[in-house]
């Protein structure tokens, strides 16, 4: 995912995309990062299963 972000930033630097396109991408990027953070928080809040193999 971060390699895709780097590609888009490079494209902006070399005028291969417009600032408006970059803004659209960053909106989607921020939504994806927020979703990942939310999922991580949800997973971290779950109790850890106890292993029954003893």
HTML snippet that shows the backbone in 3Dmol.js (N, CA, C, O; Angstrom):
<script src="https://3Dmol.org/build/3Dmol-min.js"></script>
<div id="view" style="width:600px;height:400px;position:relative"></div>
<script>
const pdb = `
ATOM      1  N   UNK A   1       0.824  -1.185   0.000  1.00  0.00           N
ATOM      2  CA  UNK A   1       0.000   0.000   0.000  1.00  0.00           C
ATOM      3  C   UNK A   1       0.875   1.258   0.000  1.00  0.00           C
ATOM      4  O   UNK A   1       0.572   2.238  -0.681  1.00  0.00           O
ATOM      5  N   UNK A   2       1.956   1.214   0.771  1.00  0.00           N
ATOM      6  CA  UNK A   2       2.817   2.386   0.816  1.00  0.00           C
ATOM      7  C   UNK A   2       3.564   2.593  -0.500  1.00  0.00           C
ATOM      8  O   UNK A   2       3.902   3.725  -0.847  1.00  0.00           O
ATOM      9  N   UNK A   3       3.821   1.526  -1.225  1.00  0.00           N
ATOM     10  CA  UNK A   3       4.475   1.688  -2.527  1.00  0.00           C
ATOM     11  C   UNK A   3       3.543   2.400  -3.509  1.00  0.00           C
ATOM     12  O   UNK A   3       3.992   3.173  -4.355  1.00  0.00           O
ATOM     13  N   UNK A   4       2.253   2.132  -3.389  1.00  0.00           N
ATOM     14  CA  UNK A   4       1.275   2.829  -4.234  1.00  0.00           C
ATOM     15  C   UNK A   4       1.257   4.321  -3.898  1.00  0.00           C
ATOM     16  O   UNK A   4       1.201   5.167  -4.791  1.00  0.00           O
ATOM     17  N   UNK A   5       1.304   4.631  -2.609  1.00  0.00           N
ATOM     18  CA  UNK A   5       1.334   6.025  -2.183  1.00  0.00           C
ATOM     19  C   UNK A   5       2.575   6.726  -2.740  1.00  0.00           C
ATOM     20  O   UNK A   5       2.490   7.850  -3.236  1.00  0.00           O
ATOM     21  N   UNK A   6       3.718   6.061  -2.654  1.00  0.00           N
ATOM     22  CA  UNK A   6       4.959   6.624  -3.187  1.00  0.00           C
ATOM     23  C   UNK A   6       4.847   6.882  -4.688  1.00  0.00           C
ATOM     24  O   UNK A   6       5.320   7.903  -5.186  1.00  0.00           O
ATOM     25  N   UNK A   7       4.225   5.963  -5.395  1.00  0.00           N
ATOM     26  CA  UNK A   7       4.047   6.133  -6.843  1.00  0.00           C
ATOM     27  C   UNK A   7       3.207   7.364  -7.160  1.00  0.00           C
ATOM     28  O   UNK A   7       3.515   8.118  -8.083  1.00  0.00           O
ATOM     29  N   UNK A   8       2.156   7.558  -6.394  1.00  0.00           N
ATOM     30  CA  UNK A   8       1.279   8.705  -6.635  1.00  0.00           C
ATOM     31  C   UNK A   8       1.998  10.017  -6.302  1.00  0.00           C
ATOM     32  O   UNK A   8       1.864  11.001  -7.029  1.00  0.00           O
ATOM     33  N   UNK A   9       2.752  10.030  -5.215  1.00  0.00           N
ATOM     34  CA  UNK A   9       3.511  11.236  -4.864  1.00  0.00           C
ATOM     35  C   UNK A   9       4.534  11.548  -5.956  1.00  0.00           C
ATOM     36  O   UNK A   9       4.697  12.706  -6.340  1.00  0.00           O
ATOM     37  N   UNK A  10       5.213  10.534  -6.449  1.00  0.00           N
ATOM     38  CA  UNK A  10       6.174  10.746  -7.539  1.00  0.00           C
ATOM     39  C   UNK A  10       5.476  11.261  -8.793  1.00  0.00           C
ATOM     40  O   UNK A  10       5.993  12.145  -9.476  1.00  0.00           O
ATOM     41  N   UNK A  11       4.319  10.717  -9.092  1.00  0.00           N
ATOM     42  CA  UNK A  11       3.566  11.180 -10.265  1.00  0.00           C
ATOM     43  C   UNK A  11       3.208  12.657 -10.122  1.00  0.00           C
ATOM     44  O   UNK A  11       3.266  13.406 -11.097  1.00  0.00           O
ATOM     45  N   UNK A  12       2.845  13.073  -8.932  1.00  0.00           N
ATOM     46  CA  UNK A  12       2.549  14.484  -8.697  1.00  0.00           C
ATOM     47  C   UNK A  12       3.811  15.326  -8.880  1.00  0.00           C
ATOM     48  O   UNK A  12       3.768  16.387  -9.504  1.00  0.00           O
ATOM     49  N   UNK A  13       4.931  14.853  -8.337  1.00  0.00           N
ATOM     50  CA  UNK A  13       6.196  15.589  -8.461  1.00  0.00           C
ATOM     51  C   UNK A  13       6.604  15.797  -9.916  1.00  0.00           C
ATOM     52  O   UNK A  13       7.182  16.828 -10.261  1.00  0.00           O
ATOM     53  N   UNK A  14       6.306  14.824 -10.763  1.00  0.00           N
ATOM     54  CA  UNK A  14       6.696  14.898 -12.170  1.00  0.00           C
ATOM     55  C   UNK A  14       5.551  15.369 -13.078  1.00  0.00           C
ATOM     56  O   UNK A  14       5.588  15.184 -14.294  1.00  0.00           O
ATOM     57  N   UNK A  15       4.544  15.978 -12.461  1.00  0.00           N
ATOM     58  CA  UNK A  15       3.396  16.535 -13.199  1.00  0.00           C
ATOM     59  C   UNK A  15       2.695  15.508 -14.082  1.00  0.00           C
ATOM     60  O   UNK A  15       2.191  15.841 -15.154  1.00  0.00           O
ATOM     61  N   UNK A  16       2.668  14.262 -13.626  1.00  0.00           N
ATOM     62  CA  UNK A  16       1.962  13.220 -14.366  1.00  0.00           C
ATOM     63  C   UNK A  16       0.504  13.129 -13.938  1.00  0.00           C
ATOM     64  O   UNK A  16      -0.315  12.531 -14.636  1.00  0.00           O
ATOM     65  N   UNK A  17       0.179  13.718 -12.796  1.00  0.00           N
ATOM     66  CA  UNK A  17      -1.210  13.832 -12.351  1.00  0.00           C
ATOM     67  C   UNK A  17      -1.431  15.263 -11.870  1.00  0.00           C
ATOM     68  O   UNK A  17      -0.483  15.969 -11.526  1.00  0.00           O
ATOM     69  N   UNK A  18      -2.671  15.671 -11.851  1.00  0.00           N
ATOM     70  CA  UNK A  18      -3.002  17.027 -11.412  1.00  0.00           C
ATOM     71  C   UNK A  18      -3.115  17.082  -9.891  1.00  0.00           C
ATOM     72  O   UNK A  18      -3.327  16.057  -9.244  1.00  0.00           O
ATOM     73  N   UNK A  19      -2.974  18.268  -9.324  1.00  0.00           N
ATOM     74  CA  UNK A  19      -3.187  18.405  -7.884  1.00  0.00           C
ATOM     75  C   UNK A  19      -4.584  17.947  -7.453  1.00  0.00           C
ATOM     76  O   UNK A  19      -4.760  17.434  -6.348  1.00  0.00           O
ATOM     77  N   UNK A  20      -5.561  18.133  -8.319  1.00  0.00           N
ATOM     78  CA  UNK A  20      -6.922  17.679  -8.007  1.00  0.00           C
ATOM     79  C   UNK A  20      -6.990  16.151  -7.927  1.00  0.00           C
ATOM     80  O   UNK A  20      -7.667  15.597  -7.061  1.00  0.00           O
ATOM     81  N   UNK A  21      -6.287  15.485  -8.831  1.00  0.00           N
ATOM     82  CA  UNK A  21      -6.245  14.018  -8.789  1.00  0.00           C
ATOM     83  C   UNK A  21      -5.542  13.542  -7.525  1.00  0.00           C
ATOM     84  O   UNK A  21      -5.959  12.570  -6.897  1.00  0.00           O
ATOM     85  N   UNK A  22      -4.476  14.234  -7.164  1.00  0.00           N
ATOM     86  CA  UNK A  22      -3.765  13.880  -5.942  1.00  0.00           C
ATOM     87  C   UNK A  22      -4.666  14.068  -4.728  1.00  0.00           C
ATOM     88  O   UNK A  22      -4.658  13.245  -3.812  1.00  0.00           O
ATOM     89  N   UNK A  23      -5.429  15.130  -4.718  1.00  0.00           N
ATOM     90  CA  UNK A  23      -6.350  15.377  -3.606  1.00  0.00           C
ATOM     91  C   UNK A  23      -7.396  14.261  -3.515  1.00  0.00           C
ATOM     92  O   UNK A  23      -7.736  13.816  -2.418  1.00  0.00           O
ATOM     93  N   UNK A  24      -7.895  13.819  -4.643  1.00  0.00           N
ATOM     94  CA  UNK A  24      -8.847  12.699  -4.647  1.00  0.00           C
ATOM     95  C   UNK A  24      -8.204  11.436  -4.095  1.00  0.00           C
ATOM     96  O   UNK A  24      -8.820  10.701  -3.322  1.00  0.00           O
ATOM     97  N   UNK A  25      -6.961  11.188  -4.496  1.00  0.00           N
ATOM     98  CA  UNK A  25      -6.251  10.022  -3.999  1.00  0.00           C
ATOM     99  C   UNK A  25      -6.041  10.110  -2.491  1.00  0.00           C
ATOM    100  O   UNK A  25      -6.263   9.133  -1.777  1.00  0.00           O
ATOM    101  N   UNK A  26      -5.616  11.275  -2.003  1.00  0.00           N
ATOM    102  CA  UNK A  26      -5.339  11.398  -0.575  1.00  0.00           C
ATOM    103  C   UNK A  26      -6.607  11.250   0.260  1.00  0.00           C
ATOM    104  O   UNK A  26      -6.547  10.770   1.392  1.00  0.00           O
ATOM    105  N   UNK A  27      -7.750  11.655  -0.284  1.00  0.00           N
ATOM    106  CA  UNK A  27      -9.018  11.439   0.424  1.00  0.00           C
ATOM    107  C   UNK A  27      -9.253   9.941   0.613  1.00  0.00           C
ATOM    108  O   UNK A  27      -9.608   9.493   1.704  1.00  0.00           O
ATOM    109  N   UNK A  28      -9.056   9.181  -0.444  1.00  0.00           N
ATOM    110  CA  UNK A  28      -9.223   7.726  -0.379  1.00  0.00           C
ATOM    111  C   UNK A  28      -8.166   7.105   0.526  1.00  0.00           C
ATOM    112  O   UNK A  28      -8.467   6.199   1.305  1.00  0.00           O
ATOM    113  N   UNK A  29      -6.935   7.586   0.428  1.00  0.00           N
ATOM    114  CA  UNK A  29      -5.840   7.093   1.262  1.00  0.00           C
ATOM    115  C   UNK A  29      -6.170   7.280   2.736  1.00  0.00           C
ATOM    116  O   UNK A  29      -6.012   6.353   3.531  1.00  0.00           O
ATOM    117  N   UNK A  30      -6.628   8.469   3.106  1.00  0.00           N
ATOM    118  CA  UNK A  30      -6.954   8.750   4.503  1.00  0.00           C
ATOM    119  C   UNK A  30      -8.099   7.872   5.003  1.00  0.00           C
ATOM    120  O   UNK A  30      -8.096   7.443   6.157  1.00  0.00           O
ATOM    121  N   UNK A  31      -9.068   7.607   4.145  1.00  0.00           N
ATOM    122  CA  UNK A  31     -10.169   6.714   4.527  1.00  0.00           C
ATOM    123  C   UNK A  31      -9.655   5.295   4.765  1.00  0.00           C
ATOM    124  O   UNK A  31     -10.083   4.629   5.708  1.00  0.00           O
ATOM    125  N   UNK A  32      -8.745   4.835   3.919  1.00  0.00           N
ATOM    126  CA  UNK A  32      -8.180   3.486   4.085  1.00  0.00           C
ATOM    127  C   UNK A  32      -7.364   3.394   5.368  1.00  0.00           C
ATOM    128  O   UNK A  32      -7.473   2.411   6.101  1.00  0.00           O
ATOM    129  N   UNK A  33      -6.554   4.399   5.645  1.00  0.00           N
ATOM    130  CA  UNK A  33      -5.754   4.398   6.871  1.00  0.00           C
ATOM    131  C   UNK A  33      -6.665   4.396   8.094  1.00  0.00           C
ATOM    132  O   UNK A  33      -6.399   3.683   9.062  1.00  0.00           O
ATOM    133  N   UNK A  34      -7.727   5.181   8.059  1.00  0.00           N
ATOM    134  CA  UNK A  34      -8.679   5.212   9.177  1.00  0.00           C
ATOM    135  C   UNK A  34      -9.330   3.845   9.370  1.00  0.00           C
ATOM    136  O   UNK A  34      -9.535   3.411  10.503  1.00  0.00           O
ATOM    137  N   UNK A  35      -9.654   3.169   8.279  1.00  0.00           N
ATOM    138  CA  UNK A  35     -10.260   1.840   8.375  1.00  0.00           C
ATOM    139  C   UNK A  35      -9.276   0.834   8.977  1.00  0.00           C
ATOM    140  O   UNK A  35      -9.654   0.006   9.805  1.00  0.00           O
ATOM    141  N   UNK A  36      -8.013   0.912   8.554  1.00  0.00           N
ATOM    142  CA  UNK A  36      -6.995   0.026   9.133  1.00  0.00           C
ATOM    143  C   UNK A  36      -6.823   0.277  10.622  1.00  0.00           C
ATOM    144  O   UNK A  36      -6.727  -0.666  11.408  1.00  0.00           O
ATOM    145  N   UNK A  37      -6.785   1.534  11.007  1.00  0.00           N
ATOM    146  CA  UNK A  37      -6.623   1.864  12.431  1.00  0.00           C
ATOM    147  C   UNK A  37      -7.815   1.373  13.246  1.00  0.00           C
ATOM    148  O   UNK A  37      -7.654   0.853  14.350  1.00  0.00           O
ATOM    149  N   UNK A  38      -9.001   1.544  12.695  1.00  0.00           N
ATOM    150  CA  UNK A  38     -10.209   1.094  13.387  1.00  0.00           C
ATOM    151  C   UNK A  38     -10.196  -0.422  13.546  1.00  0.00           C
ATOM    152  O   UNK A  38     -10.522  -0.943  14.613  1.00  0.00           O
ATOM    153  N   UNK A  39      -9.825  -1.117  12.498  1.00  0.00           N
ATOM    154  CA  UNK A  39      -9.761  -2.589  12.552  1.00  0.00           C
ATOM    155  C   UNK A  39      -8.720  -3.052  13.570  1.00  0.00           C
ATOM    156  O   UNK A  39      -8.957  -3.991  14.329  1.00  0.00           O
ATOM    157  N   UNK A  40      -7.560  -2.381  13.579  1.00  0.00           N
ATOM    158  CA  UNK A  40      -6.518  -2.739  14.535  1.00  0.00           C
ATOM    159  C   UNK A  40      -7.011  -2.531  15.961  1.00  0.00           C
ATOM    160  O   UNK A  40      -6.764  -3.367  16.831  1.00  0.00           O
ATOM    161  N   UNK A  41      -7.705  -1.425  16.207  1.00  0.00           N
ATOM    162  CA  UNK A  41      -8.236  -1.159  17.550  1.00  0.00           C
ATOM    163  C   UNK A  41      -9.235  -2.220  17.959  1.00  0.00           C
ATOM    164  O   UNK A  41      -9.243  -2.667  19.106  1.00  0.00           O
ATOM    165  N   UNK A  42     -10.077  -2.623  17.022  1.00  0.00           N
ATOM    166  CA  UNK A  42     -11.067  -3.664  17.296  1.00  0.00           C
ATOM    167  C   UNK A  42     -10.382  -4.979  17.638  1.00  0.00           C
ATOM    168  O   UNK A  42     -10.761  -5.651  18.598  1.00  0.00           O
ATOM    169  N   UNK A  43      -9.378  -5.344  16.857  1.00  0.00           N
ATOM    170  CA  UNK A  43      -8.665  -6.596  17.107  1.00  0.00           C
ATOM    171  C   UNK A  43      -7.896  -6.562  18.418  1.00  0.00           C
ATOM    172  O   UNK A  43      -7.838  -7.566  19.127  1.00  0.00           O
ATOM    173  N   UNK A  44      -7.311  -5.428  18.745  1.00  0.00           N
ATOM    174  CA  UNK A  44      -6.543  -5.315  19.989  1.00  0.00           C
ATOM    175  C   UNK A  44      -7.452  -5.372  21.216  1.00  0.00           C
ATOM    176  O   UNK A  44      -7.009  -5.768  22.293  1.00  0.00           O
ATOM    177  N   UNK A  45      -8.704  -4.984  21.066  1.00  0.00           N
ATOM    178  CA  UNK A  45      -9.638  -4.969  22.186  1.00  0.00           C
ATOM    179  C   UNK A  45     -10.230  -6.352  22.476  1.00  0.00           C
ATOM    180  O   UNK A  45     -10.810  -6.573  23.539  1.00  0.00           O
ATOM    181  N   UNK A  46     -10.080  -7.277  21.528  1.00  0.00           N
ATOM    182  CA  UNK A  46     -10.621  -8.615  21.719  1.00  0.00           C
ATOM    183  C   UNK A  46      -9.742  -9.410  22.670  1.00  0.00           C
ATOM    184  O   UNK A  46      -8.517  -9.299  22.630  1.00  0.00           O
ATOM    185  N   UNK A  47     -10.365 -10.212  23.522  1.00  0.00           N
ATOM    186  CA  UNK A  47      -9.561 -11.046  24.416  1.00  0.00           C
ATOM    187  C   UNK A  47      -8.775 -12.096  23.629  1.00  0.00           C
ATOM    188  O   UNK A  47      -9.233 -12.591  22.599  1.00  0.00           O
ATOM    189  N   UNK A  48      -7.614 -12.414  24.121  1.00  0.00           N
ATOM    190  CA  UNK A  48      -6.767 -13.418  23.486  1.00  0.00           C
ATOM    191  C   UNK A  48      -7.266 -14.808  23.868  1.00  0.00           C
ATOM    192  O   UNK A  48      -7.451 -15.087  25.053  1.00  0.00           O
ATOM    193  N   UNK A  49      -7.488 -15.684  22.889  1.00  0.00           N
ATOM    194  CA  UNK A  49      -7.949 -17.054  23.212  1.00  0.00           C
ATOM    195  C   UNK A  49      -6.876 -17.805  23.997  1.00  0.00           C
ATOM    196  O   UNK A  49      -5.679 -17.645  23.759  1.00  0.00           O
ATOM    197  N   UNK A  50      -7.333 -18.620  24.929  1.00  0.00           N
ATOM    198  CA  UNK A  50      -6.425 -19.448  25.727  1.00  0.00           C
ATOM    199  C   UNK A  50      -6.243 -20.780  25.036  1.00  0.00           C
ATOM    200  O   UNK A  50      -7.216 -21.416  24.630  1.00  0.00           O
ATOM    201  N   UNK A  51      -4.998 -21.203  24.901  1.00  0.00           N
ATOM    202  CA  UNK A  51      -4.698 -22.458  24.247  1.00  0.00           C
ATOM    203  C   UNK A  51      -5.109 -23.619  25.148  1.00  0.00           C
ATOM    204  O   UNK A  51      -4.840 -23.603  26.349  1.00  0.00           O
ATOM    205  N   UNK A  52      -5.776 -24.647  24.555  1.00  0.00           N
ATOM    206  CA  UNK A  52      -6.233 -25.813  25.311  1.00  0.00           C
ATOM    207  C   UNK A  52      -5.324 -27.017  25.101  1.00  0.00           C
ATOM    208  O   UNK A  52      -5.671 -28.127  25.503  1.00  0.00           O
ATOM    209  N   UNK A  53      -4.173 -26.818  24.480  1.00  0.00           N
ATOM    210  CA  UNK A  53      -3.297 -27.971  24.188  1.00  0.00           C
ATOM    211  C   UNK A  53      -2.246 -28.121  25.283  1.00  0.00           C
ATOM    212  O   UNK A  53      -1.119 -27.647  25.137  1.00  0.00           O
ATOM    213  N   UNK A  54      -2.613 -28.777  26.374  1.00  0.00           N
ATOM    214  CA  UNK A  54      -1.651 -29.051  27.448  1.00  0.00           C
ATOM    215  C   UNK A  54      -1.730 -30.486  27.868  1.00  0.00           C
ATOM    216  O   UNK A  54      -0.997 -30.909  28.762  1.00  0.00           O
TER     217      UNK A  54
END
`;
const viewer = $3Dmol.createViewer("view");
viewer.addModel(pdb, "pdb");
viewer.setStyle({}, {cartoon: {color: "spectrum"}});
viewer.zoomTo();
viewer.render();
</script>
